[in-house]
Amino acid sequence: MNRREIVLAPIVHVLGARPNFVKAAPVIGALRAAGAEQAVVHTGQHYDARMSEIFFTELGLPEPDVNLGVGSGGHAEQTAALLVGLEQEFTSRSPELVIVYGDVNSTIAAALVAAKLQIPVAHVEAGLRSFDMSMPEEVNRRITDQLSALCLVTSPEGIGHLAAEGVPVHRTHLVGNPMIDTLLANLGSFDTDRVRAEHGLPGRYVLATMHRPANVDAPETAAALVRHLHGVADLAGLVIPVHPRGRANLLAAGLADHAGVHILEPLGYIDFIAAVRGAAAVVTDSGGLQEETTILGVPCLTVRPNTERPITITHGTNRLVTFEELVPGVRKALESGPVAADRKPPLWDGHAGPRIAEVIMRYLGE
């Protein structure tokens, strides 16, 4: 565990994985501008420098006040370590509010610890639902919302989901999407030509990210996925930054055995989004990437039976596909070309951070 001198702050942010950092940057910045005292606890759930530390540098996040160094492990092992470490941090820092992001294990652990210590929780990205309880993320976000004093919602359907689950209306606030704040604030930094040259990417390519347990954990499933990814590589170069989760199974299934597949190590935020921006299409099982492609106008095919971000589908930028539908879907996307990106979902305007800060400061004032 790496720790700086204990900072007593009324607001503590708990961050654990890449998407958390991207969502937190505009919130921390807006609260700083509002004069709030803050501390940042990095749980170390993503411990690879390319998936963690580089994001703090690129996004202008303050150096964490503590890194719990939890690392990887099974759900029980990882969550138990998070519960122990976060209880110590909250007890020593005595925050008035804990802010959590998204749906990773760090999020649910922080919400549980705070609730038992009678510390209010604010959940950024509340109300998202896939209605698939086999997904650990769905369990995490549902429980976190029930424990949160402030449910900060990114898209309108989340309001209805929370109401259906009995969350009182005064706890729910539609604020927009802070991940899009970060994207829009950095548009001028996403240099596709530089990234293409530095990583030897082909002129036309499909970018893929695959890490969901349902797609990569079972060797036979990973092998089936690889066969279809090779089919995509028959159509255009396939660029895939390989996530630590599933790396061994995907490589063992022969992912690298196709001349059109370009395997990269995990990229920092700026380089990754620059690569996404330059892609002819994106294949993913990620949640946040469905949103980022919506703003960038890049066709997205999500290899999942459901999504907690249906607004990306109704918006016309994203499509759910099975393994068998993947190659035909990519072929159609390549023929159709970019998606119009001039129309954005409600409040995906780059100002979610200040709206969140306003809700939080008003809550603390009350």
Sequence and secondary structure as in RCSB ss.txt:
>XXXX:A:sequence
MNRREIVLAPIVHVLGARPNFVKAAPVIGALRAAGAEQAVVHTGQHYDARMSEIFFTELGLPEPDVNLGVGSGGH
AEQTAALLVGLEQEFTSRSPELVIVYGDVNSTIAAALVAAKLQIPVAHVEAGLRSFDMSMPEEVNRRITDQLSAL
CLVTSPEGIGHLAAEGVPVHRTHLVGNPMIDTLLANLGSFDTDRVRAEHGLPGRYVLATMHRPANVDAPETAAAL
VRHLHGVADLAGLVIPVHPRGRANLLAAGLADHAGVHILEPLGYIDFIAAVRGAAAVVTDSGGLQEETTILGVPC
LTVRPNTERPITITHGTNRLVTFEELVPGVRKALESGPVAADRKPPLWDGHAGPRIAEVIMRYLGE
>XXXX:A:secstr
 EE S    SEEEEE SHHHHHHHHHHHHHHHHTT  EEEEE  SS SGGGTHHHHHHHT    SEE       H
HHHHHHHHHHHHHHHHHH  SEEEEETTSHHHHHHHHHHHHTT  EEEEEET     TTSHHHHHHHHHHHH SE
EEESSTHHHHHHHHTT  GGGEEE   HHHHHHHHTGGG  HHHHHHHHT  SSEEEEE   HHHHTSHHHHHHH
HHHHHHHHTTSEEEEE  STTHHHHHHTTGGGSTTEEEE    HHHHHHHHHT SEEEE  SHHHHHHHHHT  E
EE SS  S THHHHTTSEEE  HHHHHHHHHHHHHH     SS  TT SS HHHHHHHHHHHHHH 
